[in-house]
Amino acid sequence: MLGKRRGTEAERQARHHLERQGLEFVAANYHCRRGEIDLVMRDGDTLVFVEVRQRTNPRFGGAAASVDFRKQHKLILTAEHYLQKHPHDGPVRIDVVAMAQENAIDWIRNAFQAS
């Protein structure tokens, strides 16, 4: 339960950070059988899917490094599902918000591309 609370708190902090940067909140914790997207935000006319990662121990790589190929693939499939249910005519991107133990926030815009 402690891990889930930490994740919820990290997502809350990420959302507030992005809102302070001018993004508009659209949805949180979008689920489908393919996976989950932590946050859906709008940056002007761009729809932004956000993966929030937090690592308390950097021994196995930082939070951003934990978004491996498998996780990227799941995020792309989930984003495609979201777009089927909620069509969007403008640009789309996937960002990663990586958080370190000391609450340092690293916002990686357009973290990876669908191939």
N, C-alpha and C positions, 0 to 999 in steps of 0.2 A: 504494500500500500504506500510505503514511503516513496518508492520510485515513481508511482503514478502521480503523487502530489508534487514531486519535484518536476515532473514533466509538465503538469498543468501550470505550475508557477513559471517555468521557463517559457511556455507558450504565451502566458499573460505578459511577461516582460518583453518578449519579442514583439507581440502585438503593439504594446504601448510605444516601444522604440520605433517601430515602423510608422505608427500614427504620428509621432513627433516629427518624422521625416516627410510627412505629407501624404502618406498612403491612407486609403480609406478601407475600413474593415468591411468584408463581404460575408464571410462564413468561417467557422472553426470546426475542426475535426470532421471533415467530409469523409464518409466511409462508403465503400462499395466492396464487392467480393475481391477486387483486385488489390485493395490497400486503403490507405488513409492519407489525407492531406491535412496537415496541421492547421494551416491558415490559408484563406483565399482573400486577397486584398486587391485593391484597384489603385494603380499608379497612373493618374491621368486616364487615357483611354486603354491602357494596358492592364490586362487581367494577370495577376501575379499569384502563382501557387508557391507557398512557402513551407519548406521543411525546417523544423526547429530541432536542433541537435544540441545536447548538453553532455559534456564529459567532465566528470569530477576527477578522473585519473588519466593523465595524458600518456601513460605508459604504452598504450596500444595505438597511439596516434590521437590527434585532436578531434574535436567534434566534427569539423568539416570532413576530415578523412574518413569518418564513419559512413558517409554517404557514398557507398561503393556502387559498382556497376549494377548489382542486383537491386539495390534500393532505388537507384536512378530509374531502372526499368519499371519498377512498381509505381513510382511516382508518375512517370509518363503515362502508363496505362490508366491510373486513377484520374489524372488530369483529363485524358481523353474521354473518360466516362463522364466526368463533371461537365465537360463541354457538350456532350450529347444531351444531357439533361438540362443544361443551362447554356444555350447557344450564346456565343460572343463573337461579334464581327471584327473586333480590333485585334491588336497584337496580344500575344500571350508569352509569358516567360516563367521560368522556375528559379526561385531564389532559395538560398540556404541561409538561415540565421544560426550561427555556431556560437555557443556560449561556453565559456570556461568557468572553472570553479569560482574564481573571483568576480564573477558576473560581468566579465568583459564580453562585449557583443561584437561579433564579426559578421556583418551583413554582406553576403556574396550575391550580388545581382547577376542574373542570367548564369547561374552556377554551371549548367550543362545544357546541351541541346538534344532534342529528340533526333535520332538518326534515321 
